[in-house]
Amino acid sequence: MSFTGECHCFQMKMTYDDQHLITISEDSCVMIWKVQDREGRNLKRDKEISHAEEILITKSDLEEKVFDFILTRKPK
């Protein structure tokens, strides 16, 4: 199925598995589109979802940790 027409979408996002497209229009209409090729098959993902081992922190938190480390470090 395809949709043609005038649409005033102001936001579009793909789901994490790249199988659906979510659009939001100016009139607050939310549409969920299933992404398929012309033959109606689901798209195959070319990328793997990887997880980071690191944890992101704010710059101010990092500066505080560094400052605390410097204060507690004892010279030999």
C-alpha positions in Angstrom: 0.0 0.0 0.0 1.3 3.5 -0.8 0.0 6.9 0.2 0.2 9.9 -2.0 -1.0 13.4 -1.1 -0.1 16.6 0.6 1.3 16.2 4.1 2.7 18.8 6.4 4.8 16.5 8.6 7.0 18.3 11.1 8.6 15.2 12.6 9.6 11.8 11.4 11.4 9.0 13.2 12.3 5.4 12.4 11.8 2.7 15.0 14.9 1.1 16.5 14.5 -2.0 14.2 14.0 0.2 11.1 10.7 -1.6 10.4 8.3 1.4 11.0 8.3 5.1 10.3 6.4 7.3 12.7 5.2 10.7 11.4 3.6 13.6 13.2 1.8 16.3 11.2 0.8 19.9 11.9 -2.7 18.8 12.8 -1.3 16.4 15.5 -2.1 13.3 13.4 0.3 10.5 14.3 0.8 7.9 11.6 2.8 4.6 11.9 4.1 3.3 8.5 5.4 -0.2 8.0 8.5 0.0 5.8 8.6 -2.5 3.0 10.2 -2.9 -0.4 8.1 -2.8 -3.6 7.4 -6.5 -3.4 6.0 -6.1 0.1 8.9 -7.7 1.9 10.3 -6.3 5.2 13.6 -4.5 4.9 16.7 -6.3 6.1 18.9 -4.5 8.5 22.4 -3.9 7.4 23.6 -2.7 10.8 23.9 -4.3 14.2 22.7 -2.5 17.3 25.7 -2.2 19.6 25.8 -1.2 23.2 28.5 1.0 24.7 30.4 0.0 27.8 30.9 3.6 28.8 28.4 5.8 30.7 28.0 9.4 29.6 28.2 12.0 32.3 28.0 15.8 32.3 31.1 17.9 32.1 30.4 19.4 35.6 30.2 15.9 37.1 33.4 14.9 35.4 35.2 18.0 36.6 34.0 17.3 40.1 35.3 13.7 40.0 38.7 14.9 38.7 38.9 17.5 41.4 38.0 15.0 44.2 40.6 12.6 42.8 43.3 15.2 42.9 42.4 16.2 46.5 42.4 12.6 47.7 45.6 11.6 45.9 48.5 11.4 48.3 52.0 12.2 47.1 54.7 9.5 47.6 
